[in-house]
Amino acid sequence: MHLYLKDEPRALILVTTPEDERLGAPARGLVFKPSESRTSNQVIVEFLPKHEIDLTAVVRLTNRSVHGCLGLLSVGNDVFVAVITQVSFLGNIRPAAPVPENVSRVQGVQFFCINNSAYDDLSSLADSLASPSFVDGIDVNRDPYSSPAPVPSSSSGAMYEHPCGPLTKILGNGTFYYATQSRWDISSRLAVRMGNRAHDISAFDDRFIWNQYIAQPLLDFRDRLDADEAEELDRCQFVVLVIQGYVGVFDLPLPTHPSAGTPTIGTLAVVSRLGCKRAGTRFNTRGVDDDGNVANFVETETLFSTNEHSFSYAQIRGSIPLFWEQQGFQTFGQKIQITRPQAASQPAFDRHFLQLTEEYASVHAINLLSTKENEALLSESYAQHIRAANAASQRAAFSQLQSSDNASIISGISGSGSGMNSGVVPVIGITNFDFHAAVRQYGHDAIPRELRRQPGITNGVDDFGYCTVDTGMGDVVMKQKGVFRTNCLDCLDRTNFVQDILSKTALEQYLYNFQSSWTQSGTLWSNHRELWAENGDALSKIYAGTGALNTSVTRSGKRTLAGVLSDATKSVSRAYINNFQDKGKQAAIDIFLGNLTSQKPVTIFDPIHDSVREMLHQRMAEYSSTVLGNIFIGTWNLNGRPASESLLPWLFPRPNTPEPDMFVIGFQEIVQLTAQQIVQTDPENLRRWELILTETFARRPDKKADYIILRSEQLVGTALILLVRSELFPNIRSVEAATRKTGLRGMSGNKGAVAIRLQYHDTTFCFVTAHLAAGHSNVEERNSDYRTIVNGLHFQKGRTIGNHDAVIWLGDMNYRIDLENEMVRSLATTDQLDALLVADQLKLAIDSQAAFHGYDEGPILFRPTYRYNLGSDTYDTSEKMRIPAWTDRILYRGMDLDLGTYSRAELTGSDHRPVFALFRVTIRKIDSAKKALLSQELLRTLVATEPGQKLEEKLSNLRLDTTFPPPSSDEKAWWDSEDRPNGRFPSPPPTNGFRIPPSNPFDDAPSSSSSSDEELYTKAQQAPLPELRLPSVSSRKPPPPLPARISKPP
């Protein structure tokens, strides 16, 4: 294929070459044009016979042949088409199959812009392109996925960078593979392929197709073609689907009897398919998500085929399916943190294994973690979850037996065995094998022997078997009945070593049954070792950045000094890469997979489906419902003090009211803000306060529900704890935490924010607790801290604070009152709060849109919360004599939030008073089945035509943009009408100011400075203070009147 550019009107044209046509491809072309609509992510695609395309005034964009299109990607306001320009052919993994199963490795990919000519010159220089930084804070001298020197444009001398530079590097690193002919599915293992004889390119395993997001527009376009055109599109292989992982193939001669005449040639292959559902790098992606997808999930298939039979043996690996994290760089090692309790993580754990059993029938887990130090915590939690899952399975099976009213069977089950099995085979079997301990005691050579001594593994090898296919008949002779799920911490080195042993064991069993003499082939086992060593290296480079450890043992079967030194070098390289390069790589992966919330998928101009989407949004009430809930928000600056009084007056301030669905508790100064704490955060105080909260909830009077800590996070002295009613866990998903430092220009965590986001049914929430810059006069620094947090705090998949339906800020915002000390104290003690609010720095900042623009705050009917003498109701009488202020605040925005109560609690254990708010929330639940039915009904209505009406005429009406007025004529000007007299347009309705407009995901978030804590860095306050300029009264709206007070505030 060749790719051409037509300049006027602009179009990219991908056409078959005479060589393609000689090999059976039809003479066709795929034309990409910019859409005439104002939607930046929409293009026009045409599939035309080659002779109908004008190629007289075109320019060839690349001198290399194109081997297919990966898809369409939108970056900012530009749309790019990704094409494969370099490949290496690996071979046929099953030469005797009726359809050749050829595999090619992607070696080079280029991105060409459909609607912008700015990058035309740069696209041909993809190998030397600069790459923009994906996230702030990446050192460009260390990260190959961030910006090196920009490339000058040859035409104007301007400095340009190709927006898709990082993706070009990832896709060209030699870890992506595709089926050279589109007549077989590389994403599915042999047993699945044999069950789907009539292959359709759109029928693939979406767990392993990495370009599904960018290829989907073209697949949807294909679905709209008639059957003949779709078949021709497939034969042209314009659309290519790729997997990531490893593919290796060896053809080898096998021992035969001298009388056989010709030698038998066998083909040995290993195919590893890396999952894309939870993709990422080592320290950025761990554990499981709420959908049951785990990090570094890989299905590895060993294939051995001859002219008579084909053998297939599948294994899987994946991160332990719990919610856990591990920081890549810590002062005292890489500590593992489990971020959800068992009750909150069990649904995702069960979902993961349910998906595995549905796919592979039976699963036996092999856990290779150490029984010491960090890994023991993870192993124990893993075992607890498996016991809980098996117990639930046992109860379900027992309940089914009871319902069958078969007393004899029930009696037999209840009286047999003991423990969690009790006569019912558990869904999940597990073997715990401390790999490091076994190596220390016996050496690597003894690992196969020690594995054979494990009953679970031995029984699994016998029970699961393997898959065999009769090559001539094309029938499955034997099916594999289950898989081993092997894991270590990273699912790399130890896992690959054990999977190599299991693969050899299964292949030996097959050979003993089919042709025992082949088990003596040294070439066979040498190639097997080499394939698995390369497989380990490839998967390790993808996830950790270096080759796998122990590969020297895998290749040679022996541990050598050179191998030890190589492993040491790899370990150092991993630490460097994981800490200084992986963030940029993670961002590039998320862009490619469409994981960023700010991304918009490319759409191919289709007025029918565009209209359906718009009508679906307008009729949301027909397929969704709402439920009401309650949320408690509380914030308290602890001043580094331990608990000294009951928290009930704060957490349950209103007796005889419904208990909230969740409690969101923010603490500031949970530890003393010393230099030592700033350098190395001590989590012990957070654990202590979590225990206090848990005991307070458990022992409260009139207890109506159980609450469990769903998630907590800490940044030095700032902490956020989320507690949820236990029965609501199944309705909450996508829980994440993130932090952002603002102290010392973003280098210190003594000031900053902690945020937790979640999805409750189909409504998303973000809770942010913040501790902003101190100092009475540092208003602009507090505003700057707010902007730094908003722009710099990111969750996974590019989510920001603004990408949520409801956002609530709580914390010590540190805004003060701009009045004299004595006046503030007098007005506060006499409850003349209105006069104080007029001079409140936060109110002024909101009115001037300097900070918290678009947020609301409830009426403040309570006295300033700072600063008190400890243990008393008297404002600060120390030498510093702080001016009282409302430093502790709660602000919110979102149409589904209704503030019920906003007040403070009279706890005296700190120099601050805790503040709380009770919200009534409207939660939306979407019925996906109803939405799909309504979508189909709307689609049928749109394509239906009346007698004599043509569908093309009906669609042409849908193409008109009704937001524009009709054009002017001699009789009437478009700008002068009844609703626009004298050309005056009505102002657009105000938006709720909720969502932050989408930005280019490749741009860095702007950073801003921040102040340090005044108690820690008093010397920094000696500089002259800037003059405080308040906005004039006329430039802001007056505050709304406060509601009438029934009684004096506390």
N, C-alpha and C positions, 0 to 999 in steps of 0.2 A: 504494500500500500504506500501511497505518497500523500503528503499533506500540502495543500496549496492555500495561498491567501489571495483573495480578490479584494481590491482596495475600494472600488466604488460600484455599487454599494458594498460595504464591508461584509465579507463572508469567509469562513474557513471551510475547505472542501477536502474531504478524505475519500480517495478513490482507489479502486483496485488497479493493480498493474498487469501488464500482459503476462508476467510470470504467475501472478495469483490466478489469473483466468486460465492459464494452461494447467494449473493444478486443480481446477474444478470450481473456482469461485466465479459467480456471475459478474458481468461488467456493470458494476453499480457504484454509486457515490453517496456519501452522507454529507449533507450541507448544513452548516451551523451559521445562523444569522442572528444579529441582535434584535431583540423585540422592540417594536415601536412604542410599546406601552412605557409608562414611567416606572414600572417595577424593575429594579436593577437586577433581580435574580431570575429573570425570565428570558428565554431565548426561543428562537424558531429553529426547528430541525426538519429537514426534508430528506427522504430516501428516494433517489431518482435513478433511472437508467443512466449509464455513463454518457450515452450519446446526447442526452438532453441537457447536459451540463456544459456551459460555455467555459472552456479552459484556455481561451486565446489570450486573455489579459490577466493571467495569474502568475504568482511568484511562489516557487517551492520554498516552504518554510524551513525545512531541514534536509540536509544532504543524505541523511540516513533513511533507510526504509522504515516504515511504521508497521508495527506488528499488532496493532489493535488499539482500541480506545478504552481507557479505564473508567472514564466518566466525566462529569461536569461538576465544577467546584466554584462556589461563589465566595469571593474575598473582598470585603468592603463593597464597593459599587461595581466591581468587575467580575466577569464570569470567565473561567478558564476551562479548556478542554485538556485532559491529561491523556497523552499517547505514549505507548511503549516504543522506544527508539533503539534499544540495545537488548539482545537476548543471547543466551547460550543454550543450545539443545543438550539435554541430559540423556535422553534415551527413552526406550519403551519399557515400562515396568511390568508389562505382561505381553511379551511378543506373540504368544500363540492366541491371544484373544481375537475374536472376529473384528472388533473395532480397535484399531491401534490406540494404546493408552500412552501416548507420547507426552513427555513433560519438558517444559522449557523454563529456564530461570530468567527472571527480569534483571537486567543489568543497568538499564538506563531509562529514565522517564523524563519527558519534558511537558511543560504547561504552556499553552498558547492562549492568549486572551481573545475572546470572541468579540467584545464590544469596545476595545480600547487598543490603540496602536502603540501606546507608550512602551510596551514591553516586547515589541516584535524583534528588535535587535538583540535584546538580552536573552530571549528564549533559545536562540541558537548557541548561546554560550553557557548553557546550564551547568556544565561541569565546573565552571570557575565563578559561579555566581556568588554574590554576597547574600547573606541570609538574615532577615530581620529577626530581632529578638522577640520571643514569644511572651516572656514574663519579665517583670522588672527585677532588677537586682542581679541579672546574670553577668558574669565577668566575660567580656567579649574576648579576652585573651585566653580563656580556658574553654569556652563552650563552642563547639563546632556548629551548634544549631542557632547561635546568635550572630550578630552582625560583625563580620570582619570589614575590611576596607570596601567601600562601595565601588561600583563599576561605572566609569564614565560613559555617557552616551556618545556614540561616534558622530552623531549628527549635530547635537547642540552643545556638547560638552557638559551638560547637566549631569548631576549625580543621581543615578537610579539604582534601585534594588528590586530584584524580582520578588514579588510577594510570596511565591511558592518555592523559594529556595530551600527551606528546611525539608519540605516534602520531597523535593527532588533528591535530596541526600538520603532520606530514609528509604524511598522506593528503589533507589539504585544501589543499595548496599548488599544485594545478592541474597536476600532472605525471602523474596517473593517468587512464587511459582504459579504457572498456569498450564492448563491442558492445551497442547499445541493444536489439536483439532477439537472443535467444540462439541463433538459427538459423545463425549464422556465427561463425567462429573468428578473433578479432582478433589472436591470438598467432602466426598462420601467414601467410606471404606468399602471394601470389595463386596461384603455381604449385602450392603444396602444397594450398591449399584446393580447387583444381579437381580434384585427385586424390582428394579425400575428399568425394564428393558428399553422402553421408548424414551430416550433421554430428551428432556426439555431444558434449555439453558436457564430458564427461570425457576426450575426445580432444583434447588441446591440447599446445602446445610448452612443456614445463616449464622451458625456459631463460628464458622471458619472463613467466610468470604469477607475479606478486609475492605474491599472497595464497594461494598453494597450501597453505602450511603451516596457515593458520587455516581454509581452506575444506575441507581434506581430510576432517575428520570429517563434514561435511555431504555431501560427495561419496560417502563410504563409506556413509552412511545412504541416499543415493539408490540406490546399487547394490543395497541389500537390499530395495528396493521392487519390486513387480511392474512389468511393462513399461508398463501403462497409468498407474499412479501416477507412475512416473518421468517419463513424457511430460507429465503434468499439472504436475508440479513444475517442469519446464523451462518450460512455457508461463506459469506464474506468475512466473517469473524471480526466485524467492526467493534463489537462489544466483547471485552475480555474480563473474566472474573478471576481474581487471584487469591491464593492463600498465602499465609506467612508461616515460616517454620523451617523445615528441612526436607529435601528429597535427595536420596542417593541411590544409584543403580549400579550393579555389577553383573556382567555376563560371565559365566565361568563353566569350564568343562567338568563333568562329573564322572567318577569311576564307572566303567562299564565292563562287561565280560568281553574277552577278545572275540568271541563269536558274534557279538552284536553288530559288528561292522562299523557303523559311524558312531562317534561319541555322542553322548547326550549333553546338550547345552542347557544349563539352568540359569534363571535370572533371579537374583537376590536384590531386594529393594527395601528401603526404610522410608516411610512417609510420615512426617510429623506435621500436624495441623494445629497451629496456635490459635486459641480462641480469641475473638475480638470483642466479646460482650463486656469484659472487664479488662481492658488492655492498658498496658503502661509499663513503666520502668520499676526497678526493684523496690526503692523506698517510697515511691509515689503511689504504688498500687499494691495493696496487700489484702488478704482475706476475702470476704464475701460481700455482695451487695444485697439489697432487699429482694431482688428478683432471683436470688440463688446462684448468680454468676460469680465465679471465683477468679482471682488473679492468676496469671501464668498457667491457664488451663490448656493442656495439650493432649490431643489424641494421637498416639504413635502406633503405626501399623507396620508390622513386619510381613513382607510379601516374598514368597518363593514360588516360582512357576516353571513348569516344563511344558512340553507339547501335550501332555496328558492331563495334568492336574495343576491347580493353583492352591496355594496355602496362604492363609491370612490370619494374623494374630494381633489383636488390638489391645492396647493398654492406655490408661489415662493418668495424668498427673495434674495437680492443681493445689493452690494455696489452701491451708486449713480453712474450712468454711465457717469461720467466726469473724466477728468484727474486731480486728486488731490492727495495731499500727506499730511501726518501728522507725525511729528517726535515724537518718543516715549519719549524722554527725552529732555526737554527744560527748560531753567532757568525760564521763565515766562509762563508756561503752554504749552499745546499741540496745537500749532497754526496750523490751516488748511491753506494750500496753494494750490490754483488752478493753475496748471502749464501750461495750454494751454488756449488761448482765445476761444471764442465761435465759431468763424469761423473755427478754426482748430480742435475743438473737436466735432462739429456737425456731421460730417460723421460717426464717431465711435458711437456716441449716437444713430443716426438713424439706424445704422447697428444692434445695440443691440436690439432695439425695433422691428425692422423688423424680427429678428430671433425669438423673443418671439411671435409675432403675427402669424408667420408661424407655430409655434409649438402649440400654445394654442388658436389661433383664435382671441381672444380679450384680452386686458390687461387694468386693472385699477390700477394705482399706488397709494399707500397709504404712504405718507411721514410723518414720526413721529418726524422729527427734531424740535428742539426748534426754536422759532422766535427771540431768543436773542443770543448775543455773537457770538462765532465762527460759530455755526451751521447755523445761518441766512444767512451768505455768501453763503454757499453751497445750501441752499434751494432756494435762489433767482436765482442762476445760473441754478439750476435744472428746475425751472419754466420757465426761458428764453428759455432753450433748448426745453422744451415741447411745448411752444408756437410756436417756429420756426418750429418744426416738424409738428405740426398741421396745421400751415399756409401753409407749402409746400404741405401737403396732400389736403388741401382745393383748392389750386391753381391747383393741378393735377386733382382733381375731376371736377373743373369748366372747365378746358381745355377739358376734355373728353366730357362734356356736350355741349360745344361750337362746338366741332368737329362733334357731332351728329346732329347739326343744328336744335335742338328742341327749338325753340324760347320761347315757353310757359313755358317749364321747367326752362330754364335759367332765365326768368323773375321772376318766382316764387321763385327761390333760391336767386337771388340778392335782392329781396324785403323782405325776411323773416329774422327775427332775427337781431342781431348786434354782433359786436365783432368778435372773432376769429372763432366762430362756423359758423355764417352766413348761416345756413341751411344745412351745411355739417357736419356730425357726425365726430368729431376728432378721429384720430387713437388712441390717448393716452388720457385717462381720469386720473385725479389726484385729490386726496383729501389730503389737508394739515391738519394734526391734531397734534398739539403741545401736545405730551403725558405728558411731565413733568408739563406743565402748568395745564392740566386737573387734574392730580393727586394732585398737590398742592391745587387746588381749590375744588375738589370734593372727592378726595381719590380714591384708586384703585377699590373699589367696584362699583363706578359709571362709570367706563370706558365702560362697555358694553352698558349702557344707552346712553352715549355721542356718541359712535360710531353709534348707531342706528339713531341718529339725523343727521348724515351726509348723504345728498342725494346721493352722489356718491357711498357710501358703500351700502346703502339700495337698490339702483337700481341695483348695481352689484350683490348683493346676489340673487335678483329675476331674473335678466337676465342671469347670468352665470349658475345657477343651479348646478347640480352635475351629476355624472355618476352612472347609475344602470345597473346591469347585471342579466339576468335570469340564475340562476345557472344550472337548469336542461337543458335548451336549449343551453346555452352558447352564447346567443345573447345579444347585447347591447340594452337595452330598452330605455335609455336616455343618451345623451352625455352632458358633461360639455362644455359650450360654451365660457368660458373665465376664466381668473384667476386674483386674486389680487396679485400685486407685492408690498410687504411691505418692507420698509426700515427704519432704524434709522441710527445712525452714523456707528456703527459696525455691524448692522443687527443681534444683539444677544438678549439682554434682553427685550427692548421695543417691538421689532419685534415679539419675541416668545410669549409675553403676548397677543398681538393683534391677532396673528394667532391662538392661542388657542381659543379665543372668536369666530373668524370667523369659525373655524372648528366645534365648538359646535353648532353655528347657523345653518350651513348647515346640520349637522346630525339631529338636531331637526326638520328641515323642512322635511327631508326624513322620519323620524319616524312618524310624524304627518300624512303623506300621506300613509304610509305603515302599521304601527301598533302604534297608538297613545298612547296606554297604556304603551309602553316601555319608553316613555319620563319620566315616574315617577320612573324609576329604579335608586335608589341611587347608586347601585354598578356600573352601566354603567357610570355615570358621575364622580364618584370617580376614576374609572380606566382611564377615559378620562383625568382628571386633572393630574393624576400620569404620564401617558404617555407623556403628553406635558411638564411637569416639567422635566422629564428625557431627553426628546428631547432637551430642552433648555440647560440643563447642558452639554450634550454630544457635541452639536455644539459649545458651548462656550469654552469647554476644547480644542477642536481642533484648534480654531481660536485665542483665547486669553489666553489659558493655565489654566483657572479656570472655575468653574461652573458658570452658568448664575445668574445674579441678579434677584430679584423678584420671584424666584422659590417657595419661601415659600408662597407667595400669590397665585401662580398658583396651588399649591398643596391643600392649605386649604381654599383659597378664602378670607383670612384675612391677614392683616399686623400685625406682632407681633414684640416684642422687640428682640427675638432671630433671627428673619429674618433680622432685621435692622443690628444687630451685624454681622451676617453672610455675608451680602452684603458688609459691611465695610471691613471685612477681605479679601473678594474676590477682592475688588478694590485694596487694597494694594498688594496682591499677583500678580494681573495682571500687575501692574506697574513694579514690580521686574522681573517677567518673560519676559515681553515685552522688557525690556531694557538689560537683561543680558543672556537670553537663546534663544530668537527667531531667532537670526542670524544663529546659528548652525542648528536649526530645519529647517529653510528656505532652507539652503543649502542641507540638507538631502532630503527634498521634491523635490527640483529641480533635484537632482541626480535620484531619483526614477522615476520621470516623464519624464526624458530625456530632460530637459530644458537647460542643459549646452551646450554651443556651442562646447566645447572641447570633448564632449561625442561622441562616435561612437556606433550606435546600433549593437547588436550582429547579425551576419548573419549565417545562416545554410548553409553549403557548397552546392553551387548551381552554377555550372559553366555556366549555361545558362544565368541566370539573372546577374551574375557578368560580363559576356561579354556584355550584353545589356547595363549595366551602363557605361562601359568603352566606348563603341561605341557612346552612347548618348553624353558623354562629348566631344568626338572628333568631333561630328557633331552638336555642339551647334548652329552654324550659321544657321542651317536649321529650328530651332524652336525659334530663338530669333532675335531681331533687336536692333539697337542702335540709340539713339538720342543724340544730342550735347547740352550742357548747359554751363553756366558760373557761377562761384562762386567768390564773393568778400571776401577776408580775410583781416581783419584789426586789429591791436593791438596798444594800447596806454597806457603807464603808466601815470596816471593822477596826481600823486603826491598829492592826496587828494584834488585837486583843483576843484572848480565848473566850469561849462562851461562859457567861456568868449568870444567866437568867433564862427563864422559859421563853421559847420562841412562839408560843401559841398566840399571844396577843397580836403578833405581826402576821403569822401565816393563816390564822383563822379569826380575822377581826370581826366578822359578822356572823353571830350564831344563828342557827335555824335557817340557813341558806343552803342551796344546793352546793355540793362540793365540786370544785373545778375539775375539768378534764385533765388539766396539766398545771403544774407549778413551774415557773421559770424564775430561778433565784440567782441574782447577780451579787457577787461580793467584790469589794475593792479593799486593798491592803489586807488581804487574808494572811499575809506574812509581813513582818517588819521589812521595810524597804531599805535593806542594807546593801552594800556593794556585793557582799557574798551571795545574797539571794538573787541579785540581778544577774550575776555571772552563771549561777547554777540554781535553777528553780527547785525548791523543796516541795514535793507533792504531799508531804505528810500532813500539813495543815488542811489541805483540801480533803484528804481522806478522813481526817478527824471531823470536819464539818459535815461531810456526807453521812458519817455515822450519826452525828447529832440530829441531822434532819430525818434520817430513817427512823431513829428512836422516837423523835417527836411525833412523826406521823403514826407510828405504831401504837403509841400510848395516849393519843388524843382522846378526849371524851366524845361520846356519841359517834364513834367511828362508823362510817358508811361505805368506805371503799378502801382498797389497798393501793398504795402508790409505790412504784419502783423507779429507781434512778435509771433513766433511759440513756443519758449521755452527760458527761461533764468534761470541761476543758479549763486549763489554767495557763495564764501568761504572767509569770512572776507573781504579783499580788492580786491580779484580776482573775476572777474565776466565774464560770457560769455553770449552773447545775439545772438539769431538766428532769422533772419527775412527772410520771404519767400514770393514770389509773391502769391497773393491770389488765382489765378487760378490753382496753383500747389498743393494745399493742398490735393486733392484726390490722388495724386501720391506719397505722403510721408507718411510713417507709421513707427511704432516701434521707436518713439522718446523717448529717455531716457537721463537723466543727472546723473552725479556722480562726487564726489569730493574726493580729497586725500590730507591730511595735511602732510607737511614735516618739519614745524618749530618745534624747540625744540624736536627733535627725534620723530616727528610724533604726538606730543601732541598739537601743536599750529598751527592755520590756517593762521598765518601771512605770511607764505610761503606755497606753494602747487600748486594744479592744479584743474581746473574745466573742465569737458568734457561733450560733448553732442554727442550722436550717433543717426543715423537715417538710414532709408532705402528709397532711392529715386528710384522708380520703383523696379528693382531687383539688384541695386548696393548699397552697404552699405558704409557709411561715418562715420568717427569719427573725431571730432574737439576738440583739447585740448589747452586750454590757461593755461600757467604756469607762476609762479613767483618763480624763483629758488633762492638759497642762495646768499646773497650779500657778498661783500668783494673782493677786487682785487685778493688776493692770495687764495681764497677758491675754487679753481678749482675742487678739488676732492669732496668737499661737493656739488657742483653743479652737478657733475657727479652722485654722490650718490642720490641726489634728483631725478634726471631723472630715475634712476633705481627703486627707491621707487615708483614713479608714475606708471611706466610701469608695475611693478609686483604687485602693491597694489591697483590700481584703477580698480574697477569691476562694470560692469553694471548688470542688472538682467540676470538670466539664465547663470551666469558664464562668460559672454562676457568680454573680455579684450580689450585693445587698439589695440592689434595686430589682433583681429578677425574681421577685416573689409577690404573691397576692397581698400579703400583710407583713409589715415590718414594724417591730417594736424595739426602741432603744431604752435601755435602763442603765443607770450608773451614776457615778460621781462626775458630772460634767464640769464641775469646778467654776461655773459662771457665778459671778458675785453681784452685789448691789452697789451701784455708783452713787452712794450717799455717805455722809459723814457717819462715823462709828456711833456716836451718841444718838444721832437722829434715828439710825436704823434700830438700835436697841430700844429706843423709846417707842417707835412706831410698832415694833414687833411685840413688845410686852403689852401694848394696849390694843393689839389686834387691828391696827390700821394697815391692813395688808395691801389695799389698793394703791396707797402712796408708795409702798415699796416696789410693787410690781411695775410701776411706770419706769423705775430705774433699774429693773432687772436686766442684766447683760444678755441673758439668753433670749428674752423676749425681743430685745432690740436687735440681736443678731438674726432672729427669724424674720422680723419685719423688714430688715434691710437685705434679706436673702443672702446674708453672709454665711449662714450655717443652718442646717435642718430645714431647708426650704421645702415646703409641701407637707411638713409634719404638723400634727396637732398635739396639744397638751390639754389635759383637763383643767378646769378652774382650780386654782391653788387656794384652798380654804384652810390651810394649816400654816403655822409659823415656820420661819426658816429653820432648816434642819442642821445647820453647821454654824459656829463651832461651840460645843458645850464642854463644861467641866465634866470629867469622868464621874459617873455615878450621881449626877445632879441634874436639875432643870435650869441651871444658871448658865448663861452664855459665858464664853471664855473670859476668865479673869487673870490669865497668866500674863507674863511680861509682854507677849506679842499682841494680846488683846485683839484677836481676829474679829473682823466685822461680820456679824451674822449674815448668812446667805442661804438661798435655796440651791445648794450645790448638787443635791441628789434629786434626779428628775426621771420621769418616764414620758417618752414621746412616741407617737405612733402615726401610721398612715395605712390606708387600706379601706376599701368600701365596705368590707365585711366585718369591721371592728366597731363595736359600740361600747363606749366607756361607761361603766356603771358606778364605780367608786374610785376616787383618787385621794389618798390621805397618807398619814404617817402613823407609826406605832411608837409608843412611849417606852422604848427600851433604852437603858442608860449605860450599857456596858461599853460604849464607844463615844468618841466626841462627835459622831454623827447620829442622827435619828434615822431608822429605816423607813423607807417609803414603799407603798404598795398601790397597786391598781387592780381592779377586777374588770375584765372585759367579757361582754357577750359577743360571741363570734358566730357567723353563719358559714357553715361548712358545705361545700358543694360535692355531690356524688354523681358521677357520670355513669350511665348505663351504656356500656359499649355496644351491647347487642341492639338496643333501641336506636343508638346513633347510626349503626351500620344499616339497619332496616330503613331508617328515614333517608339516609344517603342514597340507597338504591331507589327508593320511591321518587326522590327529587330528580335523580338521573333519568329515570324512565319518563318523567314528566317533561324534562327539557328536550329529550331527543324525539318525543312524539310530535308528529306533524299532522296538521289538518289536511283534508282533501285538497289537492292542488297546490299545497305549500311544499317548498323544497327545504330540506334540512339546512342546506348551505345558506339560504336566505335567512333562516331563523338564527343561525349562528352568527351571521354578519351583524345582526342587531345586538347580539351579546358583546361584540367586540367594541361597540361604541362606548367611550368613557363619558358617562352621564354627569360627571362632575364639571365638565366644561359647558358653557352656554352655547346655544346655536350660533353659527357664524353670522356676521353682519350682512345686511343687504342694502339695496338702495333705499328701501322704505324704512328700515329699522336698524339701529346700532345695537350690537350685542351688550354694550355696557349700560344701556338705558332701557330699563324695564320696570314693571310695577314693583317687583321686589328689590330692584336695584335702581332707584330713582337717581338721575344725574350721575350714574356710575358708582354710587356708593354701595359697597358690598357689606352685607352684615358680618359682624365679627364672628369668627368661629367659636363654637361653644367651648368654654374652658375645660381643659382636661383635669383629671383628678391629681395631676402631678405625680403620679405614682411611679411609673416605670422609667428607668433611665434609658434614653434612646440608645439603640444599638450602635456599637462602635466597631472599628476594624479590629478583629480579634488578634491581629498580628502586632498592633501597637502596644507599646509599653504603657502601663498605668502611670500617670504623673505622680511624682513623689513630692513631698513638701516637708518642711522642717517641723520640728516639735521641740518642746521645752523639756527639761529635766524636772524632777521633783524638787521643790524649793527647800524641803527639809534635807535633802541629800546634797544639793549643790548650791548652797547659799552664796558662795563666792560668785556664781554666775549671775547673781541678781544685782551686782554692784554697778552695772552699766546704767546710764541714764535712761529713764523710762520714756517711751514716746508719748507725745501728747494724744490723749484719747479724744477722738472726734466722734461725736454722736450725730446721727442723722437728724435733720430738722423735723419738727413735729409735723409739718405739712407733707413731708415726703413719705409718711407711712400712715396706714389706716389706724384709727384709734382702736384699742382693745375692746372686745365685746364686753357688755356689762356682766358682772358676776351675778349668779343666781342669788336670790334672797336667802339670807341665812336664817335658819330656825333658831340656832343657838350659837354661842361663841365657839370658834374652833378651839381644839385642844392646844 
